[in-house]
Amino acid sequence: MIVHLITSFVATAAFAILFNAPKKTLFQCGFVGMAGWFVYICLVEYDYDAVLASFIAAFFIAIISQIFAKMYKTPIIIFSISGIIPLVPGGTAYDAMRHFVENDYNMAIQLAAKAFMISGAIAVGLVISEVLNQLILKIKFK
């Protein structure tokens, strides 16, 4: 588990550098990605589906990103985009394309559908977190 956490931290912080995140936020970006990956790995270890685990982890990443954006007075996108990088199903999409090239269409379609569902779950998790945040702010100001 420690290797997973260190690797996800480094990968997220490195992507934040590529994303031109401010240097003062690189540690926080790495922490967001590491925390999201930790949630994902824990859920997958307890036999949750990868799609549901990705949704919950993306929701968690968005919440932490909102908190950090307020604390460090930076746009939320700095933390959320770099934080979801460990969750992106690039390996699954690659395997789907490889199976298409090898004419194994049944497996290719299964893997492609899984990659699309995980990608959608990540997007929905981020959006739902933002919607709930806006609702809470509306209620708080009334």
N, C-alpha and C positions, 0 to 999 in steps of 0.2 A: 504494500500500500504506500509506503514512503517513496518508493521509486515512481509510482503513479503521480503522487502529489508533486514531487520535484520536477518531473518531466512536464506535467501540465502547467506548472508555474513558469518554467523556462519558455515553453512554447507560446504561452499567452503573452508573456513580457516581450518575447522576440517579435511576435506579430504586432504588438503595440508599437514597437520601434518602426516596423514597416508601415504601420498605419499613421505614422507621424504624431503619435500621442506625445504630450508634453513630458519632458524627462522627469519632472517631479511626480508624475502619476504612474510611472512604469511599475513600481512595486505594487501599487494598489490594483493595477490592471492584472498583474500576475496573480495576485491574491484572489481576485474575482474568478478568473479562469480555474484556479486550483480549487476553490470552494465549489464551483459548479461541477467540476469533474468528480470531486469527492462525493457529492450528492448522487450523481449519476452512477458511479461505481458501487456505492452502497446499495442503491435501489436494484441494480442489476444483480448484485450478489444475493439479494433476498428474493430473487426470481420474479422481479417485475419485468414487464415487457420493455424493450429498448425504446419504443415510442413513448410510452407513459413516463419512463425514467427521463427521457430527453425533455419532455414537456415540463416535468417538475423541476428539473435542473435549470432549464431556461427561465422558468418563473423565479426561481431562487436567485439566479444571476441578475435578473432585472431588478429584483428588490435590493440586492446589495449595490447594484449600479446606481439606483436612485439615491440610496443613502450616501454613497461616496460622492455623487455629483453635488449633493447639497453640502456635504462636509468640505469638499475641496473646491467648490465653486467652479466646476468645469461641466461641459456638456455631458449628458448621460451616455451619449453614443460612444464616447471615448472608452468607457468601462464595459458597456454591454456588447459592443461589436468584438472587441478583443477577448472578452470573457466567454463568448460562445464558440470560439475557435476549437477548443478541445471536443466539443459536442458534434461538430459538423461531420456528417457521414461520408467523408471522402473515400475511405477504404471500401465501403459498401458500394458506392457509385462506380469505383474502379473495377471491382469484381463483377458488377453487372455488365459493364462494357466489355470486359474480358470474355465473359460467357457469351455475349452477343457475337463477338468476333470468332469464337470457337464453335458457333452454331448450336449452342446449348440454350435454346430460347426459353425453355421452361424455367430454368434456374435464373436466367438473365432477367426475366420479367419479375420473378419473385424478389430478387435483390433490388431491382430498380424501384419496385413498389415500396419496399422497406425504406430505401433511401429517401424517396419522396415523402413518405409518412413521417420519418424522423425530421426531415427538413421542415415540414409543415408544423410538427409539434413544437419545434424550436421557435418558429415564428409566432405561433399562437400563444405560447408561454410568455414571450416578450410582450405581446400586445395585451394580453389579459392583465398582466402585472401593471402596465401603464394605465389601463382603463380603471382598475381598482384604485390605483394611486390618485387618479383624477376624481373619482367618486369620493374618496376619503377627504381630499382637499375641499371639495364642494360642501360636504357635510360639516367639516370643521369650520369653514368660514360662515356658515349659516348659524 
